[in-house]
Structure formats: C-alpha cells, structure tokens
C-alpha cells in the first residue's frame, strides 16, 4: 500500500512540474494554455506532494533529492508568477488623494458576465442601483437580456447594443454622453468588442470593452484568437499615444498569463489589482477553482478609489466594480508599463498564429 501511495505522490508532483514546464511554452494549444490559470492550485498541490513525500518516503537517496528539488522549483516558480498579485507586493496603482479637487474626476465602472442562460435579471438591476456606476458593461447578453435591462435606459440613456445568441453579445450603458461609439469584430466575425469615448473632467477618455473567445477543449479551440485580439488592442492603444484609456471585460485569461502581461507591456496600461489581491471572478460556483478572468486595466492617468468583487447575480462570474479618479499628476508616480525586448516579435508571432488558424479553419470542410 505504501508503495502505491509513494508512486501516486510522485506522479502528482511530476504532473504539476510538467504542467509548469508546459506553461513556459508559447504554444496556443488549449491544453498548454490551460496551465496558465491554476497557478495557486498548482503551487499548493505540488507543495502538498513534496511535504507528503518528505514525511513518508524520504530516505536521503539521490532520487529523493531530485524529486523534492523539482517540486520545490515548481512551487517557487508558481509563487514568483502570482506574487505581484498578492497583498505583500507593491501596489502598482496608487490610491486617490481625494479632496475637493477630485469632484467631477471620478468614474465608476461595473463589468459583468451575466451568463446567457441566467434569469436573475432583477439581481443585476438591483446591483446597478446599489453600486450606482457611471458605466455598465455586460457581456454574454442576448435579446432576452437586452429587454430585461431596458429599465436602465432611463438613468443610462447612452447605450451600445450588440445582442447575440452565441455567448458573445454585449451591452454598454452609460450615463455620460458618448462622443463616439462603435462595435468592432477585430479577429472573428462572431466576436464583437465595443469601443467608446466620453468626456471626464474636460478630458477625452477611451474605453475598450472586450470578451474574446477562450481556449477550450470542446471545440478544440486554441488561444490564438484571444491572444491576437489582445495584441491588436494593445498595439492600437500604444499607437494612440498619451490618451487616458480603460480596457475592461471578461478577457478569458488570467492576470498573470504571458498574454495578459504582454498586453500590459504593449499598451502601457496598469493593473490595479497588483499589490491588492487576486479578485477571482470565475468560477462563482466553485470556490476551489476561481481565477481572475474579469479585468479592468487603465492608463497611468488614473488613481484608484475603489475596487471590489460584487455579490453573485446568478452567473458563473462575479461582477467587478471599480472607481477611478482622473488625476493629471498621477503619471509622475505611476510610470506606464514598459515594453521589453522581443515584445514586438512575440506580438507578431501571435498575430501570425491567428492568421494561420483562420486559414486552417477556412480550408477545413464544413460538417454542417
């Protein structure tokens, strides 16, 4: 029995180490990119296997040292990747200094993946009334959700709607007049994104609302479309120059993934969760496997007033609420995220991977 338990412990430890190695690969395959998500769980499971082996089976033999060394390296690497999002790490975005000068400079944004099948419309309406955001971005919205949220149009008269039945519809409600608005299909013709501009404290603010398709096994979907969409938006933000900008939505990617980190470097945006916690938003129905998939990134023109995960509305995602303060002196102490050598090459490779995937899909015979 102990022999079997020993080999189970070894298998668990090596599988966690193997998954960690896979995550270092640039492959967009869903199985590879899936290892980007559960870094906390991988660290805990690997540490558990190492402790169990050390207590029950360690004899000081070379294999024992090798196994424990591999497991320890795995745990340390995972902790290194998630450390910036722990509360002991430095805060990337500073708290707002407030005061009378902040009046008229604050912006409240609520984002939520409503879950298309969810019928808890009243729960979202109640949350909007309680949270009182200036803008609401709701994704996975179809015509039924659009009708259910229509009462919001009184307080939020500026609306961009793109209802769809494929889990990728979206609606943006704003109480602030929109200077411009458009819905784009940046990578795939059934995956929309919303792009608007509005005025805050006399400044033109740009908001990009995204919900790219995730890598997942059911349709053998890799991460190429998601990665390409983030690269396209990141490069567009960089090209726009010194423009106050916010990117929000369910990005179907964790904050610490290579693609999310590349996006921050390409765009120069900041992640206000860094130094404050994970703010895991998915899966609302499974407390053991939750990841930060719903994001708000912003340029360094803003300081943070509030950031919180809201109560469940019956979806598999928790809504996220953020309040930002536009403060012209903020960039002096919040430098934008800098690009690294090789970022443009990596971005080009991700765009080429999506182009190749699109050609392969176009060449594949239809099964319909």
N, C-alpha and C positions, 0 to 999 in steps of 0.2 A: 504493500500500500504506500509506504514512504517513497519507494522508487517511482511509482506512478505520479505521486504528488510532486516529487522533485522535477520530473520531466514536464509536468504541467506548468510549474513555476518558471522553469527555463523557457518554455515555449511562449509564455506570456511576456516575459522580459524581452526576449528576442523579437517578438512581433511588434512591441512598442518601439524598440530600437530600429527595426526595419521600416516601420511606418514613418519614423522621424527622418530616416535617410531618404525615403521616397519624397517627402515633402520638400527636400532640398532640390529636387529635380524641377526643371522648367516645363515639364510635360503638362498639357492642359487636360489630360485624361481625368475623368471624374473620380476614379479610384485614387489617383495620385493626389489630386487637389483636395479630396475629402480629408486627408490627413492634416490639412492646414487648420481645420476647425477645432478639434477637441484637444488643444494643447494642454489645458488644465487637467483634463481627464487622463491624457497620456502620461503626464508627469506623475499623477497620483498612482496610476496603475503600475507604472514602471518602478516607482519608489516602493510600492507595496510588494512587488515581486522580489526586489532586492532585499528588503528587510526580511521577508519570509525565508528567502534562500540563506541569508546570513545567519538567521536564528536556527533554522532547522537542518541545513545541509552543508554549511561551510566547514571545510577540513584543511584549509590552507594550501590546497593544491593549485597548480597553475590555472586549471580551468575555472576554479572558484574565483580567483583574482580577475581573470579575463571577463567572466560573466558580470561580476559586480562592477568592474570598471566600465563595461559597455553600458550597463543600466544607469550608473551614476552620470556618465556623459550624456545619455539620453535625457535624464531629468534636468541636468544643468542647462542643456540647450533649450529645452522647452521653457524653463523658468526665464532664461535670457530673452526669449521671444515675447513672453507675456509681461515681463517686468515693467515696461513703460506704462502699462495699463493698471498697475496696482497703486494703492494709495501711498506707498512709500516712495514712489518715483516722483521726480519733479513735475509740477503742474505745467503743462505746455501752454495753456491759455490762462491768463491772469483773471482774477475776479474783478468785476467792475468796481470802480471807485465811487460810483453813485453820486449823490448830491443833486442839487437843483439843475446843474448843467446837463444831467443825464435825461431830463424830461424831453420827450419827443425823439429821443435817440434809441429807445428800446424796441425790440422786435421779439414777439412771442410766436413760436412755430410749433405746431403739433403735427407729427407724422405718424401714420398708422397703416399697417397692412390689415385690412378688415377681414380677410378670408372670404372668398366669394360666396361660399355656402352659408356663412354665418347670418343668422337672422336677428342678431342682437342690435338692431339699428338704434333703438332707444338708448342703449348703453353708450353708444358713441355720441349721440346727440346730447346726452346728459354730461358726458365728459367734456365736450366742447363748451357747454355752458359754464361748467365749473372751472375749466382751465383758461377760458377766455383768450384763445390765441388770436394773433393778427392774421395768421395764415394757417390753413389746414391742408395737408397733402395726404390723400387717402388713395392707396393702391389696392389692386385686386377688385376694383369696382366695376360692376356691370350696370345694365339699365335698372334692375331692381334696386340696387344700392343708390343709384342716381336719384330715383324717385323718393327713396326713404330719406335722403339727405337734403331734399329740396327745401325743407323749412329753414335751413341755414342761409338760404339765399337772401333773406330779409336783412340779416346782420352782415352777411358776406356777399355783397352784390356782384363782386367781380369774380367770375367763375370760368375755369377752363375745364372742359369735359372731354374725356376720351373713353367712353364706356366700351368694354369688350367682354366677351364671354370666355376668354382663354386664360384667365387669371392675371392678365397684364393690363387691364384697364386702369385708368387713374382719373382723379378729380382734384383740382386745386381750388379752394375757396379763399378769397382774400377780402378783408375789409379795406385794404389800401388800394387805391386806383392803380391799375396796371398800365404802365407806359407802353409795354409791348408784351405779347404772348404768342407762343407757337407750340405746336406739338410736332416733334420730330420722330422719325424712325431711323435711328442712327446706324444700326447694324443689321437688324432683322425687320422684315416688313410687317411683323405682327407684335413687335415690342416697342411701345411708344415711350417717349420721355417728354417732359414739359419744361419749357424754358420761358421765364418771365422776368420783367424788370419793373421796379417800382421805386418810389422816392421815400427816403427816410432821412430826416434832419437835413433836407436840402441836397442829399446825395443820391445818386442813382445806384440802386442795389440790384444785383442779378441773382436769381435763384434758378438752379437746375434741379428738377425732380426726376429721379431715376428709379427704375425697377428692372434691371437686366435679368435675363433667364439664367438660372443656376446650373452648375454641373450636377447631373443626377443620372442614376443607372437605368431608370425605367425606359428611357428613350435613347440610352447610350449618348447622352448629351455631355460634351466636354465643356471646359470653362472658356473656350476661345471667344464666343460671342460676348460673354460678360466682361472678360478682360479687355477686349477690343473697345467696348463701349466706354469703359473707364479711361482707357488711353485716349480715345477721341475727345472726351470731355476735358480730361486733364490738360491735353495739349491746347485745346481751344481757350481754356482759362489762362494758361500761360501766355498765349498769343495776344489776349485782350489787354495784357499789361496790368497796371495798378488800379484794378477795378474791385470795389467791395463785392464779394461773391460768397454765396452759400450753395452747397450741394447737399441734398437731402434725399432720403428714401430707403427702401429695402434693397440693398445692393447685393443680397445673396452672397455675401462674402464677409469674413470676419475682419476685425480691425487690424489684426496682426499678420494677415496674409501677405505674401510677397506682392500680390497685385494691388492690394489696398495701400501698401507702403509705397509702391511705385507711383500710384495715382497721387498721393500726397506730395511726392517729390516733383512730379511733372507739373502739377498745378500750383505748388507752393502753399497749399492750404494747410490749416491746422486741425487737429482732432482734440476737441475739448475734454474728451474722456481721459486723455493721458494724464496720469497722476491722480485720477479720481476714482477709478474702478472700471469694471467691465461693462456694466449696464447691459447685461444679457437680455435680449428682447425676444429670442426664439430658442426653444420651443416653450410657449406659455403653459403647455400641458405636461411638460416633462421637466421637473426641477433638477434632475441629474444630468441632463444633456441640454444645456442652454448656452447660446452663443450670441455675441453682439453682431447682429445682421442688419439692424436698422440704424442708419448713421446720419449725423449732421456734421459736415466739415465746413469750415469757413475761412475766409482770408483773415490776415492779421489786423484788419481794421476794427475788429470786434473784441470786446472783453465779455466774460461770462457773468450773467446774473443768476441763472437757474438752469439746472439740468436734472431731469428725473425721469424714471420709468413710471408710467401711469398704470393704474389698475386694469385688469383684463376687461375687454369688451366682448369676450366670447370667441375671439380669434385665436389662432395659434401664435400670433405675435402680440407682444405688449406694445401699446402706443408709447411714443417718446415725446417729451416736451422739453423745449429749450428756449431760454430767453437770452438774447444777446443785446449788448449795448454798443452802438457805433461810437467809437471814441478815437478821434483823429491822432491822438498821441500814442495809441496802443502799439503801432508798429515799432516804435523805438525800443520797447522791451519785449516784443514778441516777434522776432525775425521770422520771415516765412521759411517754410521747409525747403531746404536746398537740394538741388539735383546732385546726383553722384555720377562719376564716370561710368559710362556704359548704360545709363538710363535710356537715352535715345535709341540705342541699339536694341535694348530689351523691348522698348515700346514698338519699334519697327517689327521685331520678331512676332509680337503678339498680334499686330495687325495682319501680318502675313499668314499667321496660323489661322485667323478667322477667314481670310480670303481663300486659303486652301480648303478649309472646312466647307465654305459656301460653294466652292466649285465641286467638291465631292458630293455634297447634297444635291446639287443641280444635275449631276451626272447619274445619280442613283435612280434606278427605275421606280416609278410610283407603284405603291401597293394598294392604292385606293381603287 
